[in-house]
Amino acid sequence: MKFLNLIVAVLALICNGVAGLKLQANVGELFTYKIEPQLFNWTHQVISQQFRYRPSLKNYPDLPSWMRYMYSHEYHAGFLYGTPPASAAGRDLSLDVVALNRQNYETRRVVVSMFVAHKFPTPNVVQMKINNLNWVHLMDPGRRENLRNIFRNDLWPNSKEDLSVVFMESAVNMGGRLPLRPQQREGVIVHVGSFAQFSPRLQELQEEVRPLYKLPSCTYKRTSVQKIFENVGFKLDWCAFRMVGMESPTEILFHSGKQNEQQMAEDENHRPEDRWMGISREDVPVRNYIDEFAFAFAIPGMILAILIGMLSAVLCFQHEKFSSNSDYPMASTVQMVQCSDSKSNQPITTLKSLKDPNFLLDNTSMRSQSPNNSLYQLDCGNSSIYARPKPPPYKGGTLGRNGVDI
């Protein structure tokens, strides 16, 4: 009977999760946790990408706002990481992690408890970008320790006591672009911080790379400390190297006991209210439509008036030119028709215009013998004769050698 109770207890722990796991995270310091099959008592992995995990707050659908979960295909494991803010200090969190075995669709659940310890945020921070690593490579505690040793031993000796990694994120998640080739690394953004003041060597390094801040990326640039990072396996983008800190003695940042409580009370009293104050109606700017209409219609109207004036001047000039040419009308051609008296056989010269409408409409002076006859019957006194009008004057060109009109 005891053996059966033991089996039931073990099955309950496997199905309902293990509640005895306790983690700790510090405010202002990077927290990482690896989720692997051993956490769910899965000791072997038959195929790659066999297991999938979904962590969340217990009884909630998502994680805390400061925590991120990402799965690594390179390590076949999931990772929880993030930097707790000061508002999360002193809180207990319970994470519900559900695992799925994609080979037989078995699911298991584990509850991970963690406590967020209070810690003063580090005021002096060094920001950098490592190009030859991905975010998952800095999940290795050994690589993080090598990075801290560079600053502890060479660049920032005063930070040996409290130097820590305060932030870590993939460069792609921070707005960077994916590499052109999948074999290349995405890059990772790392911040290390301490309460110690920046060393003179760090300040010289910042002045050395300051002219590069206007460039988005400069992997080709080499600095005086290039070998120190490359010997450990880090290739930095010096355009992203920054030093952000507060130039004040470190003793002011440490308070304890009543001084700490008094300082916090004074900060709360002098803290500005986080409240939005609206402006009055009189302070709201008024839109001036008169100026907008003036610019929209006056300027185009002036341009149109100038164009119309120029066009009118051109047309008036052409009209005056035509009028001056029409002052001397062309003389109309008058053809002479010679009439003779049949009785006296004396020629009587009479000038009559063939273009005169009275001449053409006079039935007594013009009688056509036939529609096809081109002779006009003229009335010259008492006799009537038939006369053909004279042909028009010759206006042709010159004759060639063969008598052909050219």
Secondary structure, 3 states (H helix, E strand, C coil): CHHHHHHHHHHHHHHHCCCCCEEEEECCCCEEEEECHHHHCCCCCCCCCCEEEEEEECCCCCCCCCEEEEEECCCCEEEEEECCCHHHCCCEEEEEEEEEECCCCEEEEEEEEEEEECCCCCCEEEEEEECCCCHHHHHCHHHHHHHHHHHHHHHCHHHCCCCEEEEEEECCCCCCCCCCCCCCCCCEEEEEEECCCCCHHHHHHHHHHHHHCCCCCCCCCCCCCHHHHHCCCCCECHHHCEEECCCCCHHHHCCCHHHHHHHHHHHHHHCCCCCCCCCCHHHCCCCCHHHHHHHHHHHHHHHHHHHHHHHHHHHHHHHHHHHHHCCCCCCCCCCEEEEECCCCCCEEEEECCCCCHHHHHCCCCCCCCCCCCCCEEEEECCEEEEECCCCCCCCCCCECCCCCEC
